[in-house]
Amino acid sequence: MNNIRPASLNDFVGQPSARRILGVLISAAKKRGEPVPHLLLSGPPGLGKTSLARILAHEMGGRLVEMVGSAVKTTSDMTHHLMQLQANDVLFLDEVHAIPRKIEEVLYSAMEDSSINVEQRGFNDLMRQIGVQPGEKSVVTHRLPMFTLVAATTMAGLCSAPLRSRFRQVLELQPYAEMELQEILKSAGAKLGFELDPGIALEIARRSRGTARVAINHLLWFRDVVQGDGGVATMELLNIAFEMKGIDGQGLTQTDREVLRKLIEADDAVGVETLATAIGESVETLTESIEPHLLRAGYINRTPRGRVATEKARALFQEALQ
């Protein structure tokens, strides 16, 4: 997957506002000989947050150090990662909204003062590296090298106000237009040695939910189908590939259609917990992975009493029955 990621901002398709801002920040930081200010990237999954962090690290000549917020369980976990940083590194912290408030406090001094307070207990090896011998002090202030924290979240509203206020820039990534996804697919296909007809690339884009990651996954699946079939990339074979995965012409999955079917059958608002139980998924999966696209595409609405199907969803099912 890494070999088809964009290597520079010039290669990155879409997200024009975020690219322009990031380009200015990189240029200014290089002229000052400083790291890029800490950034918060928000938006649905699969829009390029990791790719932008990777590009930033490459441009600044540092490493990309990746962490997932939900995997950080203690302040010691966070402290350990921060102490491993080198000059110009980019610390990419995904799911930053999942970090407990107590652990956030470790980040505050790291972001504002490039320092952290370290308890000697549990960090003897690391403490020796910075010249502190066992028994000298129980807590020391450790200076960090200049680095950039790039935090990412799909749920910006769950990030605490104190944490959000410490980011110099908040970049909101938006779903891609079909033509942008078409360009991404053609570029990725060329890197894979799997050239795509523009019409086929556009059809894949139409079923990709405005998401680059989904589009690339569809591309890789279609390549497998074409190569496994021993044939050529045709629109007919593309339709077969999507049918095998249960994805329709609107990019809706079997689970998406089941959600809409339950709402249409109820003919009323359905609570999120009831709906999740009805389709056999967790509330988290429903609200974070399934529902966002259905809302953006206009198939469902949220109400104080629950979710309701729209006329667009009803029309879709009427067409399917005809």
GIJO-V343440 format. One record per residue. RES is the residue in three letters. SS is DSSP state (2 for helix, 1 for strand, 0 for the rest). Layout:
[[RES & SS] [RES & SS]]
This chain:
[[MET & 0] [ASN & 2] [ASN & 2] [ILE & 2] [ARG & 0] [PRO & 0] [ALA & 0] [SER & 0] [LEU & 0] [ASN & 0] [ASP & 0] [PHE & 0] [VAL & 0] [GLY & 0] [GLN & 0] [PRO & 2] [SER & 2] [ALA & 2] [ARG & 2] [ARG & 2] [ILE & 2] [LEU & 2] [GLY & 2] [VAL & 2] [LEU & 2] [ILE & 2] [SER & 2] [ALA & 2] [ALA & 2] [LYS & 2] [LYS & 2] [ARG & 2] [GLY & 0] [GLU & 0] [PRO & 0] [VAL & 0] [PRO & 0] [HIS & 0] [LEU & 1] [LEU & 1] [LEU & 1] [SER & 1] [GLY & 0] [PRO & 0] [PRO & 0] [GLY & 0] [LEU & 0] [GLY & 0] [LYS & 2] [THR & 2] [SER & 2] [LEU & 2] [ALA & 2] [ARG & 2] [ILE & 2] [LEU & 2] [ALA & 2] [HIS & 2] [GLU & 2] [MET & 2] [GLY & 0] [GLY & 0] [ARG & 0] [LEU & 1] [VAL & 1] [GLU & 1] [MET & 1] [VAL & 1] [GLY & 2] [SER & 2] [ALA & 2] [VAL & 0] [LYS & 0] [THR & 0] [THR & 2] [SER & 2] [ASP & 2] [MET & 2] [THR & 2] [HIS & 2] [HIS & 2] [LEU & 2] [MET & 2] [GLN & 0] [LEU & 0] [GLN & 0] [ALA & 0] [ASN & 0] [ASP & 0] [VAL & 1] [LEU & 1] [PHE & 1] [LEU & 1] [ASP & 1] [GLU & 0] [VAL & 2] [HIS & 2] [ALA & 2] [ILE & 0] [PRO & 0] [ARG & 2] [LYS & 2] [ILE & 2] [GLU & 2] [GLU & 2] [VAL & 2] [LEU & 2] [TYR & 2] [SER & 2] [ALA & 2] [MET & 2] [GLU & 2] [ASP & 2] [SER & 0] [SER & 1] [ILE & 1] [ASN & 1] [VAL & 1] [GLU & 1] [GLN & 0] [ARG & 0] [GLY & 0] [PHE & 0] [ASN & 2] [ASP & 2] [LEU & 2] [MET & 2] [ARG & 2] [GLN & 2] [ILE & 0] [GLY & 0] [VAL & 0] [GLN & 0] [PRO & 0] [GLY & 0] [GLU & 0] [LYS & 0] [SER & 0] [VAL & 1] [VAL & 1] [THR & 1] [HIS & 1] [ARG & 1] [LEU & 0] [PRO & 0] [MET & 0] [PHE & 0] [THR & 1] [LEU & 1] [VAL & 1] [ALA & 1] [ALA & 1] [THR & 1] [THR & 0] [MET & 0] [ALA & 2] [GLY & 2] [LEU & 2] [CYS & 0] [SER & 0] [ALA & 2] [PRO & 2] [LEU & 2] [ARG & 2] [SER & 0] [ARG & 0] [PHE & 0] [ARG & 0] [GLN & 1] [VAL & 1] [LEU & 1] [GLU & 1] [LEU & 0] [GLN & 0] [PRO & 0] [TYR & 0] [ALA & 0] [GLU & 2] [MET & 2] [GLU & 2] [LEU & 2] [GLN & 2] [GLU & 2] [ILE & 2] [LEU & 2] [LYS & 2] [SER & 2] [ALA & 2] [GLY & 2] [ALA & 2] [LYS & 2] [LEU & 2] [GLY & 0] [PHE & 0] [GLU & 0] [LEU & 0] [ASP & 0] [PRO & 2] [GLY & 2] [ILE & 2] [ALA & 2] [LEU & 2] [GLU & 2] [ILE & 2] [ALA & 2] [ARG & 2] [ARG & 0] [SER & 0] [ARG & 0] [GLY & 0] [THR & 0] [ALA & 2] [ARG & 2] [VAL & 2] [ALA & 2] [ILE & 2] [ASN & 2] [HIS & 2] [LEU & 2] [LEU & 2] [TRP & 2] [PHE & 2] [ARG & 2] [ASP & 2] [VAL & 2] [VAL & 2] [GLN & 2] [GLY & 2] [ASP & 2] [GLY & 0] [GLY & 0] [VAL & 0] [ALA & 0] [THR & 0] [MET & 2] [GLU & 2] [LEU & 2] [LEU & 2] [ASN & 2] [ILE & 2] [ALA & 2] [PHE & 2] [GLU & 2] [MET & 2] [LYS & 0] [GLY & 0] [ILE & 0] [ASP & 0] [GLY & 0] [GLN & 0] [GLY & 0] [LEU & 0] [THR & 0] [GLN & 2] [THR & 2] [ASP & 2] [ARG & 2] [GLU & 2] [VAL & 2] [LEU & 2] [ARG & 2] [LYS & 2] [LEU & 2] [ILE & 2] [GLU & 2] [ALA & 2] [ASP & 0] [ASP & 0] [ALA & 0] [VAL & 1] [GLY & 0] [VAL & 2] [GLU & 2] [THR & 2] [LEU & 2] [ALA & 2] [THR & 2] [ALA & 2] [ILE & 2] [GLY & 0] [GLU & 0] [SER & 0] [VAL & 2] [GLU & 2] [THR & 2] [LEU & 2] [THR & 2] [GLU & 2] [SER & 2] [ILE & 2] [GLU & 2] [PRO & 2] [HIS & 2] [LEU & 2] [LEU & 2] [ARG & 2] [ALA & 0] [GLY & 0] [TYR & 0] [ILE & 1] [ASN & 1] [ARG & 1] [THR & 1] [PRO & 0] [ARG & 0] [GLY & 1] [ARG & 1] [VAL & 1] [ALA & 1] [THR & 0] [GLU & 2] [LYS & 2] [ALA & 2] [ARG & 2] [ALA & 2] [LEU & 2] [PHE & 2] [GLN & 2] [GLU & 2] [ALA & 2] [LEU & 2] [GLN & 0]]
